[in-house]
């Protein structure tokens, strides 16, 4: 049982690292995009006055709510609740598939953004590089989580429901 608790503790610790990094990077990118869009007169009106500061505030608020929800699931995972393992696996598989698909389509999306660069200016190549790094981080973290939750024998044994075990 110690091996399972250790693995689950690592999942929680690395989740916090992954989540905070993704939230900070995502908020910074959103603020940068809104700032560059706000420099264009026709886009400034469409934004309705929302700028970088509003983006940072919204990013912080949404990230806090999502972190609280995630911590509830991770606490249930630590208490070996089978539903929490299932939630983590579903989120993991969806994130891995999404990140892999995004990485496969990255060249095509870069071509599509060429027209946006011409319209708004901005540092789109940097944003594309940040997108690439975040997708790689998603793939690495969630791929590892799926691998651990599905293949680690100690984890599988810890989550076995007593009602599903054969009678002796």
Buried (B, 14 or more C-beta within 10 A) or exposed (E): EEEBBEBBEEBBEBBEEBBEBBBEBBBBBBBBBBBBBBEBEEBBEEBEEBBBEBBBEBBEEEBEEEBEEBBEBBEBBBEBBBEBBEBBBEBBBEBBEBBBEBBEEEEEEBEEBEEEBEEBEBEBEEBBEBBBEBBEBBBBBBBBBBEBBEEBEBBEEBBEEEEEEEEE
